[in-house]
Amino acid sequence: MMDMDGPTLAEEYFDLTSVEVAANHLQPVGSVGRKDSVQAAQTSHRLDIMYAWLVGDDPWSNNGRVYSGGNLSLIGGRVMDLGCGQGDLTGAMAAVLAKNPDLSKIKNSEPPSIVGVDPASPDYGSPYTLHQAQSHLAQNETLKAHLSFILGKTAHEVLKSQHFDTVTLAHSIWYFPSVKMIRDTFQAIREAGVKNLLLAEWAMSVSHTEAVPHLLAVLLQAQSPLQQGNVRTPISPTQIVALAAEAGWKVDNYVIFTPREELQDGGWELGMARDAVKLSNDSMPEALDQSGQRLLHSIQASSSALEEAVRRNGKGRCMDVWTAVLSPA
């Protein structure tokens, strides 16, 4: 087993600690430099995702430590971080670029850089808006040469005027409003000549019973999504791969791993699921047709299952994470 108090495989591989990378992000002053902060856990998870992409192995495996090799060239060119949100992955990738200046020698094109792209408005997000969080990163002396942000535009719009070697989507696929838009986005990325598509999403599987509430919370939100929620189109890795294949992509490598216990997303989704149930109960019309009645009963049954899982397991852990590296078919 790994030493949980020592550096993670990802931290050793990138020669960066989650605490020092997290310090670049906007957060309460009292949280900066704390290993147990929300931002440190989120940053550590992004480093784990990058490790899985670049090394092609479980970042929490006990199969021996891997400090060299891997495929750093995947982020050695121009990278679009699509659905970047507050910039958790954008900032982590920029920190890796700053730490590895030799990456600029890998490709003969432009210097490597990360462009965070999100179609949301600048005032979206909590506790900090996208504009606040991204502006903070963009002003960081260490990172500002390696990252930039574009808000309020889709991948289709940005790809019309800019070239990218790699596009990443990390925990952003479920934000899409429809399966069709996911497929169309994959196709637009393929047609733009992008060489690498790096994906990371919840795996719809659990390795610990404590993660069952997270899974049930997501499935419940699939039945009754919140307009501003994180879960709008929850699909499985198998479905994602099928959509990517339709758009001209093939999977070169994938990893499924169990994230660190401290990651908070499972608890957050539990709260969102309860909000979704309340909204559904409050907004459901009194007179329902047969289809509406089935949906209402299904939501109520799912809510009951969720609360029973919480009673048995607590708010619990996060479900497993699926990562994949794809290239044009």
C-alpha positions as CSV (number, residue, x, y, z in Angstrom):
1,M,0.0,0.0,0.0
2,M,1.1,3.6,-0.6
3,D,2.2,5.8,2.2
4,M,-0.8,8.1,2.6
5,D,1.3,10.7,4.4
6,G,4.0,10.8,1.8
7,P,3.9,12.2,-1.7
8,T,1.6,10.6,-4.2
9,L,2.8,9.0,-7.4
10,A,1.6,12.0,-9.3
11,E,3.4,14.4,-7.0
12,E,6.6,12.5,-7.4
13,Y,6.2,12.1,-11.2
14,F,5.6,15.9,-11.7
15,D,8.0,16.9,-8.9
16,L,5.2,19.1,-7.5
17,T,3.1,18.9,-4.4
18,S,-0.7,19.4,-4.5
19,V,-0.3,22.0,-1.7
20,E,2.1,24.2,-3.7
21,V,0.0,23.9,-6.9
22,A,-3.2,24.6,-5.0
23,A,-1.6,27.8,-3.5
24,N,-1.8,29.3,-7.0
25,H,-5.6,29.2,-6.9
26,L,-8.1,31.6,-5.4
27,Q,-9.2,30.3,-2.0
28,P,-9.7,31.5,1.6
29,V,-6.5,32.9,3.0
30,G,-6.6,30.4,5.9
31,S,-6.6,27.5,3.4
32,V,-3.4,28.4,1.5
33,G,-0.7,25.9,2.3
34,R,-3.0,23.4,4.1
35,K,-2.9,19.8,2.9
36,D,-6.4,19.3,4.2
37,S,-8.0,22.2,2.2
38,V,-10.7,21.8,-0.4
39,Q,-8.4,23.2,-3.1
40,A,-5.5,20.9,-2.2
41,A,-7.8,17.8,-2.6
42,Q,-9.1,19.1,-5.9
43,T,-5.7,19.9,-7.2
44,S,-4.3,16.5,-6.1
45,H,-7.1,14.9,-8.0
46,R,-6.2,16.8,-11.2
47,L,-2.6,15.7,-10.8
48,D,-3.8,12.1,-10.5
49,I,-5.9,12.5,-13.7
50,M,-2.8,13.9,-15.5
51,Y,-0.7,11.0,-14.2
52,A,-3.3,8.5,-15.5
53,W,-3.3,10.2,-18.9
54,L,0.5,10.6,-19.3
55,V,1.8,7.4,-17.6
56,G,-1.2,5.2,-18.4
57,D,-1.4,3.7,-14.9
58,D,-3.4,3.9,-11.8
59,P,-2.1,6.9,-9.7
60,W,-3.0,5.0,-6.5
61,S,-1.6,1.5,-7.6
62,N,0.8,-0.5,-5.4
63,N,2.5,-1.9,-8.5
64,G,5.7,0.0,-7.9
65,R,6.5,3.7,-8.3
66,V,6.9,5.2,-11.7
67,Y,8.9,8.4,-11.9
68,S,10.1,8.5,-15.5
69,G,8.8,7.8,-18.9
70,G,5.2,8.5,-19.8
71,N,4.1,10.7,-22.6
72,L,4.6,14.3,-21.6
73,S,4.3,15.3,-25.2
74,L,0.5,15.0,-24.8
75,I,0.6,18.4,-23.1
76,G,3.7,19.7,-24.9
77,G,1.8,21.7,-27.5
78,R,-1.3,23.9,-27.4
79,V,-3.9,22.4,-25.1
80,M,-7.5,23.4,-24.8
81,D,-9.0,22.6,-21.4
82,L,-12.6,22.4,-22.4
83,G,-15.2,23.0,-19.6
84,C,-12.4,24.4,-17.5
85,G,-14.6,26.0,-14.8
86,Q,-12.6,27.7,-12.2
87,G,-9.4,26.3,-13.7
88,D,-8.5,23.4,-11.4
89,L,-7.0,21.4,-14.3
90,T,-5.9,24.4,-16.3
91,G,-3.8,25.6,-13.3
92,A,-2.4,22.2,-12.7
93,M,-1.3,21.7,-16.3
94,A,0.2,25.2,-16.4
95,A,2.2,24.4,-13.2
96,V,3.6,21.3,-14.9
97,L,4.6,23.4,-17.9
98,A,6.3,25.9,-15.7
99,K,8.2,23.1,-13.9
100,N,9.3,21.5,-17.2
101,P,10.6,24.1,-19.5
102,D,12.1,21.4,-21.8
103,L,8.6,20.6,-22.9
104,S,8.9,23.5,-25.3
105,K,11.5,21.4,-27.2
106,I,9.2,18.5,-27.8
107,K,7.2,20.1,-30.6
108,N,8.4,22.4,-33.4
109,S,5.3,24.6,-33.4
110,E,4.2,27.2,-30.9
111,P,5.4,27.1,-27.2
112,P,3.2,24.9,-25.1
113,S,0.3,26.6,-23.4
114,I,-3.0,25.8,-21.8
115,V,-6.2,27.6,-22.9
116,G,-9.1,27.1,-20.6
117,V,-12.4,27.3,-22.5
118,D,-15.8,27.4,-20.9
119,P,-19.2,28.4,-22.5
120,A,-20.5,29.6,-19.1
121,S,-20.9,33.3,-18.3
122,P,-18.2,35.0,-16.2
123,D,-20.5,35.3,-13.2
124,Y,-21.2,31.6,-13.0
125,G,-19.7,29.5,-10.2
126,S,-19.5,29.4,-6.4
127,P,-18.0,30.2,-4.0
128,Y,-15.9,32.1,-6.6
129,T,-17.2,33.0,-10.0
130,L,-15.3,31.8,-13.1
131,H,-14.1,35.3,-13.7
132,Q,-12.7,35.7,-10.2
133,A,-11.0,32.3,-10.1
134,Q,-9.6,32.5,-13.7
135,S,-8.3,36.1,-13.3
136,H,-6.5,35.1,-10.1
137,L,-4.7,32.3,-12.0
138,A,-4.0,34.5,-15.0
139,Q,-2.2,37.1,-12.8
140,N,0.0,34.5,-11.1
141,E,3.7,35.3,-11.9
142,T,4.7,31.6,-12.3
143,L,1.7,30.5,-14.4
144,K,0.7,33.5,-16.5
145,A,3.1,32.7,-19.4
146,H,1.6,29.3,-19.7
147,L,-2.2,29.8,-19.5
148,S,-5.1,31.9,-20.7
149,F,-8.9,31.7,-20.6
150,I,-11.8,32.1,-23.0
151,L,-15.3,32.4,-21.4
152,G,-18.7,32.4,-23.1
153,K,-17.6,30.5,-26.2
154,T,-18.0,26.8,-27.2
155,A,-15.3,24.5,-28.5
156,H,-16.8,24.9,-32.0
157,E,-16.4,28.7,-31.9
158,V,-12.9,28.7,-30.5
159,L,-11.7,26.0,-32.9
160,K,-12.7,28.1,-35.9
161,S,-9.9,30.6,-35.2
162,Q,-7.3,28.7,-33.1
163,H,-5.3,25.5,-33.5
164,F,-4.8,23.0,-30.7
165,D,-2.7,19.8,-30.5
166,T,-4.7,18.4,-27.5
167,V,-8.1,18.9,-26.0
168,T,-8.9,17.8,-22.5
169,L,-12.3,17.3,-20.8
170,A,-12.0,16.5,-17.1
171,H,-15.3,16.1,-15.2
172,S,-17.0,18.4,-17.7
173,I,-18.8,15.9,-20.1
174,W,-21.8,15.6,-17.8
175,Y,-22.3,19.4,-17.9
176,F,-23.3,19.1,-21.6
177,P,-27.1,19.6,-22.1
178,S,-27.5,16.6,-24.5
179,V,-25.8,13.5,-25.9
180,K,-26.0,15.1,-29.3
181,M,-24.0,18.1,-28.2
182,I,-21.3,15.8,-26.7
183,R,-21.1,13.9,-30.0
184,D,-21.0,17.1,-32.1
185,T,-18.3,18.5,-29.9
186,F,-16.1,15.4,-30.3
187,Q,-16.7,15.7,-34.1
188,A,-15.8,19.4,-34.2
189,I,-12.5,18.6,-32.3
190,R,-11.7,15.8,-34.7
191,E,-12.4,17.9,-37.8
192,A,-10.2,20.7,-36.4
193,G,-7.2,18.5,-36.7
194,V,-6.6,17.9,-33.0
195,K,-4.2,15.0,-32.4
196,N,-5.1,14.0,-28.9
197,L,-8.3,13.9,-26.9
198,L,-7.9,13.3,-23.2
199,L,-11.0,12.5,-21.2
200,A,-11.8,12.0,-17.5
201,E,-15.2,11.4,-16.0
202,W,-16.8,9.6,-13.1
203,A,-16.8,5.9,-14.0
204,M,-20.3,5.0,-12.9
205,S,-18.7,2.2,-10.8
206,V,-17.7,2.0,-7.1
207,S,-14.8,0.2,-5.5
208,H,-16.0,1.1,-2.0
209,T,-19.5,0.8,-0.6
210,E,-19.0,4.3,0.9
211,A,-19.2,5.6,-2.7
212,V,-22.7,4.2,-3.3
213,P,-24.4,7.5,-2.2
214,H,-22.4,9.4,-4.9
215,L,-23.5,7.0,-7.6
216,L,-27.1,7.1,-6.5
217,A,-27.0,10.9,-6.2
218,V,-25.9,11.1,-9.9
219,L,-28.5,8.7,-11.1
220,L,-31.2,10.6,-9.3
221,Q,-30.1,13.9,-10.8
222,A,-30.3,12.2,-14.2
223,Q,-34.0,11.8,-13.6
224,S,-34.5,15.3,-12.3
225,P,-31.6,17.5,-13.3
226,L,-31.0,20.9,-11.8
227,Q,-30.8,23.7,-14.4
228,Q,-27.5,24.9,-12.9
229,G,-26.3,21.6,-11.6
230,N,-23.2,19.6,-12.3
231,V,-25.1,16.6,-13.6
232,R,-27.1,17.2,-16.8
233,T,-26.2,14.4,-19.1
234,P,-24.6,11.6,-17.0
235,I,-23.3,8.9,-19.3
236,S,-21.1,5.9,-18.7
237,P,-17.5,5.4,-20.1
238,T,-18.9,2.8,-22.6
239,Q,-21.4,5.4,-23.9
240,I,-18.7,8.1,-24.1
241,V,-16.4,5.8,-26.1
242,A,-19.3,5.0,-28.5
243,L,-20.0,8.7,-29.1
244,A,-16.3,9.3,-29.6
245,A,-16.1,6.5,-32.1
246,E,-19.0,7.9,-34.1
247,A,-17.0,11.2,-34.3
248,G,-13.9,9.5,-35.6
249,W,-11.9,8.8,-32.4
250,K,-10.3,5.6,-31.0
251,V,-9.2,4.8,-27.5
252,D,-5.4,4.2,-27.2
253,N,-5.4,3.7,-23.4
254,Y,-7.7,4.0,-20.4
255,V,-7.4,3.8,-16.7
256,I,-10.0,3.4,-14.0
257,F,-8.9,4.4,-10.5
258,T,-10.4,5.0,-7.1
259,P,-9.8,8.7,-6.1
260,R,-8.5,9.8,-2.7
261,E,-10.9,9.6,0.2
262,E,-10.7,13.3,1.0
263,L,-12.2,14.3,-2.4
264,Q,-15.4,16.2,-1.7
265,D,-17.5,15.8,-4.9
266,G,-19.6,12.9,-3.6
267,G,-20.9,15.0,-0.7
268,W,-21.5,17.9,-3.0
269,E,-23.6,15.8,-5.4
270,L,-25.6,14.4,-2.4
271,G,-26.7,17.9,-1.6
272,M,-27.5,18.7,-5.2
273,A,-29.6,15.5,-5.5
274,R,-31.6,16.5,-2.4
275,D,-32.2,19.9,-4.0
276,A,-33.3,18.1,-7.2
277,V,-35.8,16.0,-5.3
278,K,-37.2,19.0,-3.5
279,L,-37.5,21.0,-6.7
280,S,-39.2,18.0,-8.4
281,N,-41.8,17.7,-5.6
282,D,-42.5,21.4,-5.5
283,S,-42.8,21.9,-9.3
284,M,-44.5,18.6,-10.3
285,P,-48.1,19.4,-11.5
286,E,-50.9,18.0,-9.5
287,A,-52.5,16.2,-12.5
288,L,-50.0,13.8,-14.0
289,D,-50.3,11.5,-17.0
290,Q,-49.1,8.0,-16.7
291,S,-45.6,8.9,-17.8
292,G,-45.4,11.7,-15.3
293,Q,-46.5,9.4,-12.5
294,R,-43.9,6.9,-13.4
295,L,-41.2,9.6,-13.3
296,L,-42.4,10.9,-10.0
297,H,-42.5,7.5,-8.4
298,S,-39.0,6.7,-9.8
299,I,-37.6,9.9,-8.3
300,Q,-39.2,9.1,-5.0
301,A,-37.8,5.6,-5.0
302,S,-34.4,6.8,-6.0
303,S,-34.5,9.3,-3.2
304,S,-35.4,6.6,-0.7
305,A,-32.5,4.4,-1.9
306,L,-30.1,7.4,-1.6
307,E,-31.1,8.2,2.0
308,E,-30.8,4.6,3.0
309,A,-27.3,4.4,1.5
310,V,-26.4,7.5,3.4
311,R,-27.7,6.0,6.6
312,R,-25.6,2.9,6.1
313,N,-22.5,4.5,4.6
314,G,-22.5,8.2,5.6
315,K,-22.0,10.9,3.0
316,G,-19.2,8.6,1.7
317,R,-16.5,8.7,-0.9
318,C,-16.5,9.5,-4.5
319,M,-17.1,6.8,-7.1
320,D,-14.3,5.6,-9.4
321,V,-12.8,7.8,-12.1
322,W,-12.3,6.8,-15.7
323,T,-9.6,8.4,-17.8
324,A,-8.8,7.8,-21.5
325,V,-6.4,8.9,-24.2
326,L,-7.9,9.0,-27.6
327,S,-6.5,9.7,-31.1
328,P,-8.0,10.0,-34.6
329,A,-9.2,6.7,-35.9
